[in-house]
Amino acid sequence: MKIVGYIVAAILIFFGVIFIWGAFGAQGQPVWIVVGILSAGIGLVIVYFASRKPKIETTNVTLKVDLPANVNMDTLKCKSCGGTLTAENIKVVNGAPMVTCPYCHTVYQISEEPKW
């Protein structure tokens, strides 16, 4: 739809300029200036509306992480350095809970260990 708007606006502006130039010719008429200004003005208004970007609505999504099994946050340790991890260190990336260690900066996925 924008392309059609730009094409129509270009045609209106073009003919508006032609009418304004024609008004100052040997057989020009003063009415042509008014027609040219109106045509060019309408073309510029169409360019303005065609170039406006639509408003993008933002939606906030809250995702609550339900950790698998009985995970005690007091005992969650980093696999690499053994540092203590908190709930702030867990983020969901592409649907999987990922842990970022604040000490060694290791990133890994939390996996549920079998209970047997």
C-alpha positions as semicolon CSV with decimal commas, in nm:
position;residue;x (nm);y (nm);z (nm)
1;M;0,000;0,000;0,000
2;K;0,292;0,231;0,068
3;I;0,430;0,185;-0,282
4;V;0,095;0,278;-0,437
5;G;0,084;0,586;-0,214
6;Y;0,432;0,690;-0,322
7;I;0,349;0,641;-0,691
8;V;0,026;0,844;-0,667
9;A;0,206;1,116;-0,470
10;A;0,487;1,133;-0,727
11;I;0,235;1,170;-1,011
12;L;0,044;1,445;-0,826
13;I;0,361;1,635;-0,740
14;F;0,489;1,601;-1,097
15;F;0,168;1,737;-1,250
16;G;0,152;2,006;-0,983
17;V;0,495;2,132;-1,084
18;I;0,399;2,114;-1,454
19;F;0,085;2,321;-1,389
20;I;0,281;2,582;-1,193
21;W;0,543;2,611;-1,470
22;G;0,268;2,624;-1,731
23;A;0,102;2,918;-1,556
24;F;0,408;3,132;-1,628
25;G;0,420;3,032;-1,997
26;A;0,299;3,238;-2,296
27;Q;-0,053;3,094;-2,284
28;G;-0,063;3,027;-1,910
29;Q;-0,362;3,097;-1,694
30;P;-0,358;3,205;-1,327
31;V;-0,594;2,918;-1,234
32;W;-0,316;2,673;-1,320
33;I;-0,112;2,800;-1,024
34;V;-0,395;2,709;-0,786
35;V;-0,439;2,366;-0,949
36;G;-0,063;2,306;-0,935
37;I;-0,034;2,405;-0,569
38;L;-0,332;2,189;-0,474
39;S;-0,199;1,892;-0,668
40;A;0,151;1,921;-0,520
41;G;0,008;1,975;-0,171
42;I;-0,210;1,664;-0,192
43;G;0,093;1,468;-0,317
44;L;0,300;1,585;-0,019
45;V;0,022;1,490;0,223
46;I;0,008;1,142;0,068
47;V;0,387;1,112;0,106
48;Y;0,354;1,211;0,472
49;F;0,087;0,949;0,546
50;A;0,262;0,680;0,340
51;S;0,592;0,732;0,523
52;R;0,445;0,712;0,873
53;K;0,531;0,396;1,060
54;P;0,248;0,206;1,227
55;K;0,243;0,202;1,604
56;I;0,385;-0,120;1,741
57;E;0,212;-0,249;2,049
58;T;0,440;-0,403;2,305
59;T;0,331;-0,689;2,524
60;N;0,510;-0,782;2,841
61;V;0,529;-1,154;2,907
62;T;0,600;-1,286;3,253
63;L;0,739;-1,637;3,264
64;K;0,759;-1,822;3,590
65;V;1,018;-2,098;3,610
66;D;0,906;-2,416;3,777
67;L;1,222;-2,606;3,855
68;P;1,203;-2,982;3,804
69;A;1,180;-3,218;4,101
70;N;1,251;-3,096;4,452
71;V;1,527;-2,844;4,401
72;N;1,646;-2,683;4,718
73;M;1,785;-2,342;4,630
74;D;2,018;-2,350;4,929
75;T;2,202;-2,651;4,785
76;L;2,220;-2,547;4,415
77;K;2,588;-2,528;4,330
78;C;2,777;-2,447;4,008
79;K;2,899;-2,755;3,821
80;S;3,230;-2,588;3,733
81;C;3,346;-2,397;4,041
82;G;3,104;-2,507;4,314
83;G;2,982;-2,152;4,381
84;T;2,641;-2,100;4,537
85;L;2,367;-2,013;4,287
86;T;2,049;-1,817;4,354
87;A;1,719;-1,776;4,170
88;E;1,851;-1,459;4,002
89;N;2,114;-1,669;3,823
90;I;1,848;-1,877;3,643
91;K;1,705;-1,749;3,313
92;V;1,484;-1,919;3,055
93;V;1,649;-1,922;2,711
94;N;1,461;-2,082;2,420
95;G;1,232;-2,262;2,663
96;A;1,507;-2,421;2,872
97;P;1,623;-2,308;3,218
98;M;1,980;-2,186;3,191
99;V;2,213;-2,102;3,481
100;T;2,485;-1,837;3,465
101;C;2,738;-1,866;3,744
102;P;2,819;-1,522;3,892
103;Y;3,166;-1,641;3,990
104;C;3,313;-1,828;3,692
105;H;3,054;-1,704;3,433
106;T;2,986;-2,059;3,314
107;V;2,649;-2,101;3,139
108;Y;2,478;-2,439;3,134
109;Q;2,129;-2,590;3,124
110;I;1,965;-2,725;3,436
111;S;1,881;-3,092;3,392
112;E;1,668;-3,311;3,613
113;E;1,857;-3,601;3,758
114;P;1,667;-3,930;3,802
115;K;1,567;-4,007;4,160
116;W;1,659;-4,378;4,156
